[in-house]
Amino acid sequence: MASSLAAVGRACEQIARLVKEKQQAAKFTLVLGGDHSISAGSLAGVLQAKPDARVLWIDAHADINTPRTSSSGSIHGMPIGLLLRDNVDHRELPGFGWLATSPLLDTDRIVYIGLRDLDPDEVAILREKKIKAFSMAHVDKYGIGKVMEDAIDYLGEYPLCLSFDIDAVDPSIVAATGTKVRGGLTYRESHYVCEAIAETGRLVHMDMVEVNPRLGLSAQAGRETADVAVKLIASALGNSIL
């Protein structure tokens, strides 16, 4: 895993540098993927320019593993684990040494929505660190409106980053992604997430990741997944029904 970790780390450093530059110039930044590991770079770049930024992480998975806790070694399951303060020694991680001197994410500055496929170690980390997380069970119980209201209130009056993994959406709607899990957000719930954060006027950065048209069972499925991703981005940027 060391060689791939180093390569991803170097790529994330380049992404962080570019995002930081645009954020310092008061520009909105949009990063498209691709593997969710890129968010270790994009969010680091935002934090370097705006250390008080908060993160709304929309995903079926928590992505809070580290090389020590991951059973699969998949780096796309680690971006939040790498970004949390006092969670890993970045000097020991090939390619990620640059994060040792970067502003990092405090556990009370992130909220998860849409979780439904977690490793046992991830559940333990979320509970131990008391990280705010809304699973799909919470969405079912309270509705996406209440969940978003609570999430935005919790994050406070600060710059907001939206990191949206397309696999948060149910695979019956978006089939062209790598780690599909049944029971996800509906089409309208997904748009409401983006619409609600747009209404705050505080969105400064967005990731849209894990969109891979080649993984669709047909070319049409790939196009449909990409189309949903584009429309979700538009909603986050302020497009609305009325």
N, C-alpha and C positions, 0 to 999 in steps of 0.2 A: 504493500500500500504506500510505502514511502515515496516511490517515484511519482505515482499519480497525485499524492498529496502535495508534493513539491510543485508539480505542474499547475494544479488548481490554485495553489497559494500564490504563485507568480501571476497567474491570470487575474485573480482577485485583487492583487495589489495594483495592477494596471487599471482595473475597473474603479477601484477606490480613488485613485488619483484623478481620473476623469470626472467622476461624480463630485468629488470635493471641489474641483475647479469650477464646475457649473453651479454648484450650490453656493459657493462664495460669491458668484456673480449674480445671485438671486434668481437663478434659472430653475424651472421645474425639470426634474430628471426622470426619464423612463428607461428602464433596462428590461430587455426582452430575452427570454430563454426558452428552451435550453434548461439545463440542470439547475436545481434550486441552490446548488453550492455557490453560484455567482452572487447570491445575496450576501454572503460573507464579505464580498468586496463592495457591493453597492451600498449596503447599510453602513459599513465602516466609513465609506466616503462621506455619507451624510453626517455621521456622528463627528467626523473630523471638522466639518464646517459648521455643524449645528449640534453641539454636544448635548443639548437638552431635548433632542428629537425623541419621539415615541414611535412605537412600531405596532401595527395591526397585522398579524400573521394569519392569513386565510389558507387553510391547508387541511387535508385529511390526516397529515402526519405532523408531529411536533418538531422534527428535525433538530433535536436538542442533544443528540448523542455526541460523543467525542471519540477519538481513536481508541481511547481506553474502554469505553462502554459499548461501542458498536459491535454487534455480532457479525454483521455483514461486511463492514469496512467501507460501506457506500458513503462517499463524502457528501452526497446530496442529502444525507440524513444528519448532517453535522453543522450547518451554518449557524444556527442559534447557539449550539453548544460552543462554537468557536468564538462567538461574539459576546457571550456573557462575561461580566467582570468576575475575576477570581475563579474561573471555571477550569482553565487549562493553563499550562506554562507554554506560551507561544514560542519561546526560544527553543523548545525541544521539538517543535513541529516543522518538518521540512517545508519551506516555501511560505510559512506563515509567521516568521520571526518579526516582520514589520508590524504585526498587530500588538506586539509587546509594548510599543510606545504610542499606540493609537487609543483614543477614547473608546470605551467599551459600553456595553448595554447593561444597565441595572435591571434586576429582575422585576421591579415595579414599573418598568417602562415598556412592557410588551403585553399584548393581549392576543390570545389565540381564539380563532373561531373556526368551527367545522371539523374538529378532531374526531376521528373514529377508528384509527389504526395506529396503536402505540405499542412500543416495546415495553416490557416490564420495567426496565431501567429508566425509560423516559417517564413513565407514570411516577416512579419513585422520585425522580428529579423534580418534576412539576409540583409534587406534594411537598417535598422537603424545602424547596425554595419559595413555596407559596406563590407560584406564578398564576396570574389570572388566565383561566382557560375555559372556553365554552365549547363543549363537545356537541355533536349532533343531537345528543339526548337533551341538552339545554335548549337547542333550537326547536326541537319538537315540543318541549314543555312550555317554553315561554314565548316562542315566536321570534322571528328574526328582527322585528321592530324593537322589541324589548332588549334583546341581546345587543343590538347595535347601540341603543341608547345607553345601556350600562357600560359598554366597552368604551364609548367616546367620553362619557362622564369620567370614567376611571383614568383615562389617559390625560385628561386635563387640557388646559389652554396652551398647548405647545405645538410645535411643528410635527406633522404626522407623516409617517411612511406607511404605505400599503404594499405588503408583499403577498401577492396573490398567486398561489399554486393552482393551476387549472384543475388538478385532481380533487380540489375541494368540492367541485361541482360533480353531481352524480354522473357516472360513466354512461348512462343512457342518453345523456345530452352531449358529453364530450368524450369521445372514445379514443382520440388520438393522443394519448399520454401514457407514461411508462408504468405508473404504479396505481392502477385503478382500484377503487374500493367502493363497493355498493353502499347506497344509503346516504348520498351526499346532498349538497345544497341543490335546490331546484333552480330553474332558470331565473325566476323572479326573485328568489331569495338572494341569488348571486348578484343580480343587478341592484337589489336594495342595499346590499353591503357597500357597493361602489357609490351609489347615489347618496347614501347617508354620509359617507366620509367627504364627498364633494360638497355637501351642504355646509360642512364646518368652515370651509374657506381656508383650512390650514394644511391641506395636502401639499407636500413639497416634493415627494418622491413616490414612484410606483415601480414595483417589479411585476412582470407577468411572465410566469415560468412554467416549465414542464409541458409546453405546447410542442408536439412533435407529429406533424401530419403524416410522417412515414409509418407511424405506429398504428394508424387507423386500418381497419380491415378492408377499407376501400379508399380510393382517392376522394370520394364524396365525404366519407367520414373525416378524413383529414381536413378537407376544406371547411366542414361544418365546425370542427373544433377551433380552427383558426378564426373563423368568423365570430364565434362566441367570444373568444379572447379579445378581438378587436372591439366588439360592442361593449364588453365590460370595461375596457380602457376608456372608451368614449363616455360611459356613465361616470367613471371616476373623475373625468375631466369636466363634468358638468352637464352632459347630455341628459335630458329628462323627458318624461312622457308629456308633461305640460310645461 
